[in-house]
Amino acid sequence: MIVGSQPAFPKQQSTGRTRKDIYKAEYAEAKKGGERFFPETVFKDAVVALIVFAAIVLLAVFVPVELDAVADPTSTTYNPRPEWYFLFLFQFLKYFPGSLESLAAAVIPGLVIIFLILLPFLDTREERHPVHRLEVTVTAIGAIAVVVFLSVLGAVSPSVNPPQESRETTQGRRLYTQLQCAYCHSINGIGGAVGPDLAVVTRGLAESDIAQYLRNPAAMIPKTLHPKLQFTSGELTALSAYLASLGAVPTYTAEAPKLFQQHCAACHRIAGTGGTVGPDLSAVGSFRSAVFLNGFIANPKAANPASAMPAFDRTLSAAQIADLANYLAAQRGAPAPPATPAPLPVPATPRAASFARDVMPLLQRSCLPCHGSAAQGGLNVTTYNSLMTTGAHAPTISAGQADNSLLYGVLVGPSSGVPQMPPGGAAVPPDQLKLVRDWINEGARNN
């Protein structure tokens, strides 16, 4: 096979031959002076492919793709941005309401692709010069212009959720991900378990304290396992700013406590004031971030489909929900004990202990805030099946053996040899402990 340049279509001549015949003759003549496809053209293609491959390898080694933070489905502040080659579609979707999103994302692009596939069969004209095919040329240039225009708009479009942190904090967040700190540390319970939760240990620390520790961990804590890392001054400032922000108490307006009293206090309480239908929120900021609380207040069922709490996204404005979430995230004291503990009634006549009647209400009051859908320590107590099968030390219940059951042990407290749960909470009344003990010793049935 010979590769050569294709001549333009000649003008019609009065020789009795058609334009197509003339073209074929001239094309055959032009091919005689061309080069062979193999090995000349193949060699050139191989050299170019090798150069492109080497460039990609060098970019991958010296300019690696930057990793973002671990995805948080409850976040209401994340600003998604696609890669540059999808920015036009990202911007295009903004002009369609949610009900028509599939039309913009799939139907219209699909029709364009089908049109391009069919175009060679629809346009069979012999002339190929762009000047002589103005309608096709103008359409192509117009389509490219629209894609470029939409891409530019998508690149410069403002963030839906403007960042509410300093530049140093943002850089520190990125550095935290690049250094893979989450392998050892967690933030609000999300991450590794080798080191402490950074949202807890940084509480009340100044940036200078954190920077001093990061500079030389062993100088402050001689037996620490934390390695001594080499930071530039800019990296140290950024990482210290980010870690300090984790322990910082969120700020809220004077309206936030009023919003709580108006919309939340009927079911929840803080510092001993409020209802008892829902969990005590006196220490909710110790294990829930403002970001999570914001999303949960707006739509609880998105995080916990079994939640009985109503959604407030149509009752409160976005600013009010954010203010209320900050107020709750600032609550980091110990939950207050009930003013008058209400023990479950124990009838005089013996009866079998019931999971639904005797055990589940206690779990909902004492355990659900930490071991609901969040499942701290892997334990989920929302249902009988999850209680019996989940947890880092599963099974937490040994049917017929209350004294060997971890669940009963943590309810009893230190006298059983394990810490009392919940931490800092009120002790479980003896008559309720007896019901749990009886239920386990009677076989821990789902009754």
N, C-alpha and C positions, 0 to 999 in steps of 0.2 A: 504494500500500500504506500502511495506517495502522498506527502502532505505539501500543499502549496497554497498560495494566496488565491482567493476566489476573485475573478474579475467581475466588475460591475456588469449589469445587463446591458448589452449593446443596443443601440437604436435600431429600429426595424429598417432593413434594407430591402431593395427591390430585387432580390435574388431568388425568390420563390421559397426561401427557407423561413421558418418561423423564428421568433425571438428565442424560444427555448432551444431550437436546434443550434442556433448560432452560439448561445451561451454554453451548451454542452461541448461544442467544438473548441471554443476558446478556453474553456476550463480544462479540457484534456490536454491542450497545448501548454497551459500554464503549469500543470502537474509534472510535465516532463522535466522542468527545471527546478522542481522542489526537492526537499530532502526526504529520506525514508523515515517512516514512523519508528521503525526499529533498526538500528539502536539509537539514532541521533535524537529524535524527539523524546523517546522514553528516557534517555540519559538526562536530558535537560529537565524533564518533569521530576526525575528522581533527585537531582541536585536541589531543586527548589523545595521539594517535600522535605528533604533532609535539613535544609536551612530553617524551614518553618518549625519542624519538630525540635531542633536544637534550641530555637528561640523560646518555645513553649516550656521546655525543660528548664532553661535558665530562669525564666519568669517564675516557675513553680518553686525553684530553690531559693532565689534571692528576693522575690516579691510575692510571698505566699498569700493566699486568700485569708483575709482577716475573719476570725470567728466572732460571732455575736454572742450575747449572753444566752444562757439556756432559756428555751421558750417557756413563757409563763402564760397559760391560757386564761388566767384571771386578770391579767394586766389590762388596765384601761389607759395607759400612758404610752404604750409602744407605738412607734410610727413606722409602719411597713413601707419599704421601698424595694421594688424589684431591680434586677440587673438592668443595665442601660438599654439593652436590646428589647426589653419588654416595657420600657417607660411609656411608649406611645399607647399601648393597650391599657396600661395602668391609668393614664389620663383619659383615655376614651371611655373607660367604665364610669367615670365620674359624671358623665352626661346622661346616664341611664338610671332610673330609680331601681330599688332593690328587686322589684317584681320583674324587671326587664334585664336583669344582670346577665342571665344566660344568653339573651339575644346578642348582647355586646361581646360577651366572652367567647361564645362558641358559634352561634348561627352566622353572624356577619363575617367573621374571619373564615369560617368554613366555606361560605359562598365565594369569597375572594379567591381562596385556594382552588376551588372547583373551576372558577372562571379562568385562572391561569393555566390549569391543566388542559382545558378545552380550547384555549386561545389558538394553538397551532392548527386546530381543525376548523376553527371559525374564520381565521384570516389566512386564506390560501393564495394571496396575491404574490406574484413573482418579484415585485419590487421590494427591496429591503432597505434602501437608504432612508434614514430618519426624515430627511427633508421632504421626501416624496410620500411619507406616511404620517402626515401632520396630526391626524386625529389620534393615532396610537401613541405617537411621541408626546403630544400634549397630555394625554391621559396618564402616561407613565410618569412624566415629570410632575404632574399634579399630585399623583399618589405618593411619590417620594417626598414632595414638599409637605403634604399633610402629615406623613409619618415623622418627619424631622420637626415640624412645628409642634405636634403633640408630645414628642419626646422632650423638647425644650421646656414646654409647659409643665410636664411631669417632673422634670429635674428641679425646677425652681419653685414649684408649688409649695405653699407653706405647710408646716406640719399640722396635722389634725389635732395632735396633743402636744402643744409647745413644751419643750423641756423646762423643768422647774428646778434645775440644778446648775451649779457653776461649771465653767469649762474644765477646771481641774477635776471636779467630781466625775464628769463624763469621761475624761481621759483615764482616771483611776479605775472606773468601771470596766473600761476596755482592757486596761492592763491586768486587772484581776482575772479576766477571762483568758488573756494570752498566757499568763503564768500558770493557768490551770489550778488556781487555788482551791477550786471547788472539789478537787479530788480528796482533800483533807478536811476542809472547812465547809460548814453549811451557813446559810443565811436564812433566818426564820424557818429553820428545819429542813431546808432544801439544799442538798449537797452531801459532802462526805461526813464521816463520823469520827475520823482520827483526831482532829483538832476540835476546839470549842466552836460554838455558834457565834459568828462574828457580829451578829446583831445584838447579842447579849453581852459579850465581853468588852465591846467598845462603848457600851453605854456610859455616858458621863465622862469619857476620855477626850482630852483635847487633841488636836491634830499633832501638836508637838510631842505629846506622850506617845502617840502611835508611831510617829516618825523615829523617835528615839529607840523604840523597841525594834522596829524593822531594820534599823541600822546595825544593831548588834543584839539579837534576842537573848543570847546567853548572859549578857551583862546585866539584864534585868531579872531574868528567870534562869538561874544556872542549870537546872535540870530539864529545860525545855527541849523538845524534839524538833523545834522549828529551825530550819537551816539558816545560815547567814547568807543572804543574797546580796549581790552587787547591784545597786541602783544608782542611776544618775540623780542629780538634785531635782530635776523636773519630774522624774518618775516617782521619787520618794514623796514629793509634795502632792502629786496627783493621787497616788495610792492612799496616802494618809487622809486626804480630803474625802475620798470615797468611803474608806472604812469608818471615819468619824461620822459621816452622814448616816451610816447604818444604825448607830446607837443614838442618833439625835432624836429628841422628842418632837414629833410633828407639831406645827403651830396651827391654831384654829381660832375662829372669831368668837365673840361673846354670844353669838346666835347659836353656836353648836350645842351647848348644854340645853338650850331651850328646845332645839329640834329633837334632842334625845328625849326630853320629858314629854314632848307632844306626840311623838311617833313611836317611841321605843320602850318607855318606862312601864307601859302596861304589862309587858312580858319580861323585860330584862331589868336588872338592877346594877347599880354601881355604888360601891362603898355602903352597902346595906340598904339603899333606897331604891325602890322600884318593885316590879313584879317578879314572880318566880316561875312563870310558865316556861320561859326560855332560859338559857344558861346565864350565869353571872358574868358580866363583862368588866368586872373591876380590874382584871389582869389580862384582858384580851390582847393588849398591845405587846405583851411579852412573847406571844407566839403567832400573832397575825400582823402583817404589814398593812399600811394604809392603802396600798394598791389592791391587796386582796379584799379588804373590807369595802373599798369603793365598789368593786365588781359585785361583791356579795349583797350589799345593800340594794344595788340597782336591780339585780336579778338573782336571788338566792338559788333558784333551781338550776341555774347554769353550772354552779359548783356542786350542788347537792340536790339531785332530782327528788329526794324524799323529804326535802325541807318543807315545813309547814309555814314558814315565814313568808309574808306577802312581798311582792316586788315593789320598789319605790321609784322606779325609773319614770313613772308617769305621775307620781305624786309630788316628788321633789325635783328641783332643777339639778343639773349636773354640778353646779357650784355648791348647792346645799348638800348634795351627797358627798362631794369631796370634803367639805367642811366637817360633816358628821363623821366621815371615815377618819380624818385626822384626829378628831376629838377622841374617838374610840382607840386609835392606835397609840394615843398618849396615856391610856389607862394601863399602868403597869404595876399596880399594887396587888396585894394578895386578895383573893375573893373573900368577901365578908361572909361569915356563917349565917345561916338563917336565924331570924330573930327568935322564932319559936319552932324548933325542929318538930316536924309532924311525923311521928313514927307510923308505919303501916299497922293497921289494927290486926291483932292476933286473937282469933276467937278462942273461947274457953275450950271448946271441943277440938280434939286433934283433927287436923286436915293436912293433906299433902301440899307441900310448897309448890307454887306455880311460877313458871318463868314469866309469863305475861303479866300476872297480877302482883307478884312479889319482887322479882329480880329486875325486870326491864325498867320499871319506874325509877329504881335506885340508880341504874346505869345511866339513864337519861339525865338525872340530876347531877350526878357526880363525875361521870366519865365522858359523856358525849362531847363536851367542848373541845377536848383534846383528841378523843378517839372516835370522832364521827367520820365524815368523809375525808378529813385530813389524815386520819389514821397514823398518828404519831407512834413511832416505834413499830409501825406495821400493823398495829391492832385496831380493828374496826368493830365497834360494839353496836352498830345500828340495827343488826338483825341477829337472830339466834345462830344462823349458820356462820356469819362472819365472826361472831364472838368465839365460836368453837374451833375455827380453823385458821384465823389470822394471828399475826403478832410475831415479833422477832424471837420470842421464846415459846411459840406455839407447841403443843396446846396449852392454853392458860388454865384449863379446867380438866381435872382428872375425875371422871364420873365415879361417884361412890367414895371419893377420898378428898374431902374438903381440906384437910390439913396439908395435903400434898398439891393443892391447887394454887397457882400463882395469883389468880384473881382474888381468891379469898384472903391470901396473905397480904396483898397490898391494901385491901380494905381494912384488915385488922391493924396493920402498921408495924412498927419496930419490934413489938413483942413476938411477931412471927418470924423475925429475922430478915425482913425486907422493908424498904422505905414505904411509908404510907402514901397513898394516892387518893385524891389529887394533892400535889404539894401545897402545903399551907392551908388546905381546906379543913372544914370541920370534920371531926371524927364521926364515923357512921354509928348511929345509935345501936346499942346492944341487941334490941329486939329485931332490927332489920338485919344485923349480922347473922342472927340465929336463923332467919328465913333463908338467907343465902346459903348458910352452912347446911341447913336441912335439905334445900333444893339440890345441892351438889351430892350430898350423901344419899339422897333418894334416886340418884341416877342422872341428874342434870338433864331432865327431859324437856322437850319443846312443848310444854303444856300451858 
